[in-house]
Amino acid sequence: MCKENDSLCFGIGIMVGVIGGVITGVLLAPKKGEDSCKDVKCALENLIETQAPNVRAAKKQALEAIDLVKYKIEKQIKKIKNAAKSEKMEKAKQLEDANSDYDINQ
């Protein structure tokens, strides 16, 4: 899945691991539920605040990759259409050449 950009995949893996570790640590800590909820909320807010630039960069990179794929697909479709059009033109020319031998106006 992440063959082209291993560093992005590695970063996403680190973020998932950190989130899972924080949540597990807070939930298994011997505290009251109310205190645990506050800790989870603070940890998530901190994580969101510190990782927002990375998320924006990953989003930008993903959108650029999508645009590149769209461009390549559109380019291939155009090539296929042009090939089909030139093939039709070649067949029409062959038919015209074949029919010119039997011109009824002669």
C-alpha positions as CSV (number, residue, x, y, z in Angstrom):
1,M,0.0,0.0,0.0
2,C,2.8,2.5,0.9
3,K,5.5,1.5,-1.5
4,E,6.1,4.9,-3.0
5,N,6.3,7.0,0.2
6,D,7.6,4.9,3.1
7,S,8.2,7.9,5.3
8,L,4.5,8.9,5.2
9,C,3.5,5.4,6.1
10,F,6.0,5.3,8.9
11,G,4.7,8.6,10.3
12,I,1.1,7.4,10.2
13,G,2.2,4.2,12.0
14,I,4.0,6.3,14.7
15,M,0.9,8.4,15.2
16,V,-1.4,5.4,15.5
17,G,1.0,3.8,17.9
18,V,1.2,6.9,20.1
19,I,-2.6,7.4,20.1
20,G,-3.1,3.7,21.0
21,G,-0.5,3.9,23.7
22,V,-1.8,7.0,25.3
23,I,-5.4,5.8,25.4
24,T,-4.4,2.4,26.7
25,G,-2.2,3.9,29.4
26,V,-4.8,6.3,30.5
27,L,-7.6,3.7,30.6
28,L,-5.5,1.2,32.5
29,A,-4.3,3.7,35.1
30,P,-5.7,3.4,38.6
31,K,-7.7,6.6,38.6
32,K,-11.3,7.6,38.8
33,G,-13.2,7.6,35.5
34,E,-13.7,11.4,35.6
35,D,-9.9,12.0,36.0
36,S,-9.2,9.5,33.2
37,C,-11.6,11.2,30.9
38,K,-9.9,14.6,31.6
39,D,-6.5,13.0,30.9
40,V,-7.7,11.4,27.7
41,K,-9.2,14.8,26.6
42,C,-5.9,16.6,27.4
43,A,-3.8,14.0,25.7
44,L,-5.9,14.1,22.5
45,E,-6.0,17.9,22.4
46,N,-2.2,17.9,22.8
47,L,-1.8,15.3,20.1
48,I,-4.1,17.2,17.7
49,E,-2.2,20.4,18.4
50,T,1.2,18.9,17.8
51,Q,0.3,16.7,14.9
52,A,-2.0,19.2,12.9
53,P,0.9,20.3,10.7
54,N,1.8,16.7,9.9
55,V,-1.9,15.8,9.1
56,R,-2.2,18.9,6.8
57,A,1.0,17.9,5.0
58,A,-0.2,14.3,4.6
59,K,-3.5,15.6,3.3
60,K,-1.8,17.9,0.8
61,Q,0.4,15.1,-0.3
62,A,-2.5,12.7,-0.7
63,L,-4.5,15.3,-2.8
64,E,-1.4,15.9,-5.0
65,A,-1.1,12.1,-5.6
66,I,-4.8,11.9,-6.4
67,D,-4.4,14.8,-8.9
68,L,-1.4,13.1,-10.5
69,V,-3.3,9.8,-10.9
70,K,-6.3,11.7,-12.4
71,Y,-4.0,13.5,-14.8
72,K,-2.3,10.2,-15.9
73,I,-5.7,8.5,-16.4
74,E,-7.0,11.4,-18.4
75,K,-3.9,11.3,-20.5
76,Q,-4.3,7.6,-21.2
77,I,-7.9,8.0,-22.1
78,K,-7.0,10.8,-24.5
79,K,-4.4,8.5,-26.1
80,I,-6.9,5.7,-26.5
81,K,-9.5,8.1,-28.1
82,N,-6.9,9.5,-30.5
83,A,-5.8,5.9,-31.4
84,A,-9.4,4.9,-32.1
85,K,-10.0,8.1,-34.1
86,S,-6.9,7.6,-36.2
87,E,-7.9,3.9,-36.8
88,K,-11.3,5.0,-38.0
89,M,-9.7,7.6,-40.2
90,E,-7.4,5.0,-41.7
91,K,-10.3,2.6,-42.4
92,A,-12.3,5.5,-44.0
93,K,-9.3,6.3,-46.2
94,Q,-8.9,2.7,-47.2
95,L,-12.6,2.5,-48.1
96,E,-12.4,5.7,-50.1
97,D,-9.3,4.5,-52.0
98,A,-11.1,1.2,-52.7
99,N,-14.2,2.9,-53.9
100,S,-12.3,5.4,-56.1
101,D,-11.5,2.5,-58.4
102,Y,-15.3,2.0,-59.0
103,D,-16.2,5.6,-59.5
104,I,-19.7,5.8,-61.1
105,N,-18.9,9.2,-62.7
106,Q,-16.4,7.7,-65.2
